[in-house]
Amino acid sequence: QVQLVESGGGLVQPGGSLRLSCAASGRVFSISAMAWYRQAPGKERELVAAITREGDTSYRDSVKGRFAISRDNAKNTVSLQMNSLKPEDTAVYYCAAELSTGGGYNYWGQGTQVTVSS
């Protein structure tokens, strides 16, 4: 099993920045890809950014150039630096992990609220 705990959410004004962190514990040696998802009220959960164990990254178009995902394999953490935040970035952000055995993102954190508002 893998446990994920997010931190770093909060309230920020448009144009501001936040950094989310996620700490993994348990069978961390078996984690391959990690990702950040978000879910806004009334909307489906969507993939924001992902990173492989080797450091390859991918982003949804709406956050490219504003968000940066990073990972520290030694500390078993993944972070999401969010800059130039917009009201439409408001959502609950979730950390997710996929094991090397495949099967998709089967492990999830509890979520952290990000609110972008003046």
Buried (B, 14 or more C-beta within 10 A) or exposed (E): EBBBBBBBBEEBEEEBEBBBBBBBEBBBEEBEBBBBBBBBEEEEBEBBBBBBEEEEBBBBEEBEEBBBBBBEBEEBBBBBBBBEBEEEBBBBBBBBBBBEEEEEBEBBBEBBEBBBEE
